[in-house]
Every structure is written in structure tokens, then in C-alpha cells.
């Protein structure tokens, strides 16, 4: 009987440890491909801005500005690229360019942390 109890406890611990692992890993809510994202300002989210070409491949993202809108914040060409990472404490996807970005306390907006990208609404947020 003790032998079966021990197997049961081990199986439960294994199952619980796998559940914890699954919580840490979040699946991207968007497929690989080319997209058009809207740029948004954290302090003025309704202000008009450029549309950005986005390429997603696996957990990698590449953002380019091909919109020659007058008074654009961005120059034409590459704007940002890096690894898409679920920042659990903020509940947002961030663009990681350095491993330390994963541990950032503040992200997005006008913080010193990594930029935020909304993969559902297809928006790229900066200050």
C-alpha cells in the first residue's frame, strides 16, 4: 500500500510541476506572417500615427516603417526587432532585445523598459 501511495504522490508532484511550467509559457496569439500594425502613443493613444509593417516568425518580431506620413516620429526603415516575450507581471507582450528586458519591472509607455506590442489589436506602443 505504501508503494502505491508513494507512486501517487510522485505522479501528483510531477503533474503539478508541469502545470507550473505551462503557466510560465504563453502561446503567441498570432500566426507567423506579415501584418500591418498601428503605432500608438502611450500618452496620446488616439493621436494619428503611422502604420507599421510587422513580420512575425516564431517568437521573433521585426517592425518597419514604410509610411512616409508627414511629421512622423519614425524614420523610414527598421524601427524595432527582437524576441516576443510574455511579461506576466504586466500582462503584456514585450519586445526583448536583451535578456535583462525579461526581468524589467516597468514596461511600455514612457518607462525605461522594453516596448509593448498588442498582438491581438495589432498595435505597437511607444512614448
Secondary structure, 3 states (H helix, E strand, C coil): CHHHHHHHHHHHHHHHHHHHHHHHCCCCCCCCEEEEEEEEECCCCCCCCCEEEEEEECCEEEEEECCCCCCCCCCCEEEEEEEEEEECCCCEEEEECCHHHHHCCCCCCCCCCCCEEECCCCEEEEC
